[in-house]
Amino acid sequence: MKIFERKVYRRILGLVYDNEKENWRTLTNKEMYAIVKIPTIIETIRLNKLRWFGHEQRMEENRITGRVVYMNLGTTRLRGRPRNRWQDEVGDDGRIVGGEEWQEKVHNIEEWKKLLRTARNSRILHMPMEWELCIAVCPK
């Protein structure tokens, strides 16, 4: 998804003229995100998951959505690395956005909306790209 999103942005923004090399070039990812200044598609999806989780938590306990979220199918998981579950991803994002006591904030709708709005505006869920991680960790 990130690749498609960057492809669309590059198509919209077009080429830029490089005065030093005196030729046209495409924008780098860093330059592109500095120009765009809106949440990425991944950030939007993660925030929408948290928003839905808050909505689901405030519902009555006997509703089917609550039963499905916490349903245990009684089957064993496949061999190998365990796949991420929806609950695990929401839990990780919730801790990033609201700290360790994030689950108590879910029940107060105004506080939860304010928390999600702050996360969206400050881009707390912005994932550093692989090349940014490699600069800090990879040997030259």
N, C-alpha and C positions, 0 to 999 in steps of 0.2 A: 504494500500500500504506500509506503514512504517513497518508493521509486516512482510509482505512478504519479503521486502528488508533485514530486519535484519535476517530473517530465511536463506536467501541465503548467506549472509555474514558469519553467523555462520557455515554454511555447508562448505564454502570455507576455512575459517580460522581454523576450527577444534577446538579441545580441547587444553587447556593449563595445564601445570603441576604446581600445587600450592605447593611450597616448605614448607610453614608453616604448612599446613594441610596434606602434603604428599599424595595428591591424584589429580586426573584429574578433571577439571571443565570447564564449558563453560565460554566464555568471557561475561562480563557485557556490557550493551549498551555503556557506557562511554568509556570503554577500546576498544571496537570494533570500534567506530567512531574515536578514537585517532589513531588507526592503519590504517584505510582505507583512511582517508584524502581526500575524493572526495565528491562533492556535493551529497546530497541525491536525490532520485527520485522526491520528493516534491519540492525541491529547483529548480531542472531542469525544472519541469513543470511550476513553477511560472516564471522563467526567460524566458522560451519560450513564455509564454503568453504576457509578456512585449515586447519581441522582435516582436511578431506578431502585437501587438498594435501599435508599432512604425512604422512598415511597412504599416499598414492600414492607419495610420494618414497621411503618406506622399503620399498616392495615391490620384488620382483625386477625387473630391467630388461626381461626378456622377457615380462612380463605384458601383457595387451591394454590395460589402462587406461593404462599408461605410454606405450605406442605411440600411443594415441588422443590423449593430452594433447599430445604433441609432433608429431603428424602434420601434414605439409604437403600440402595437397590439390592444389597446383600450379595453382590457378586465380587469376585476377586479382581484386582487390577492386573493388567498385562505385565509381563516381564520387562525389565529395562528401566529406564528413567521414567518416573511417574509424570504423566501429563499434568499441566496446570489445570486446576479446577477453577470454575468461575468464582467460587467463594475465596480461593486463595488469592486470585488477582485483585478482587475487590478489597480483601483485607489488607494487602500490601499497599494499594492505592489509598485506602482509608487512613493507614498509618502515616503515609507521606503527607496527606492533606491535613489531617486533624490531630496528629500525634497519637500517643498510646491510648488516650481516652476518647477516641473518635466515635466509638459505638454508643456512648452516652449522648453525644451531640446529635445523633440521628433522630431522636425522638422529639426534639424541639425543632419544628419546621423552619422557623425564622433563622435560628442559629445555623442550621444545616445549609440553607440557601445562601446565607452570608459566607459560610466556609467555602462552598463550591464556587461562588462568585469570586472570592479572593484567590482561590486556586487557579481559576481561569485567567484572571487579570494578571496575576504575577507569574503565570506559567510554571507553577510548581511541578506539574507532571511532565514537563518537557524532558524527553529522554535525550541525553547526549548521544551524538552520532558516533558510529564506530571509529571514525578517523580521529575524533576528539579524544576518545579513550586511548587510542593507540599512541597518540602524541605523548600522553602522560605516562604510559606504561611500557610501550615497546622500545627496545634498544635500537639505536641508529646504526 
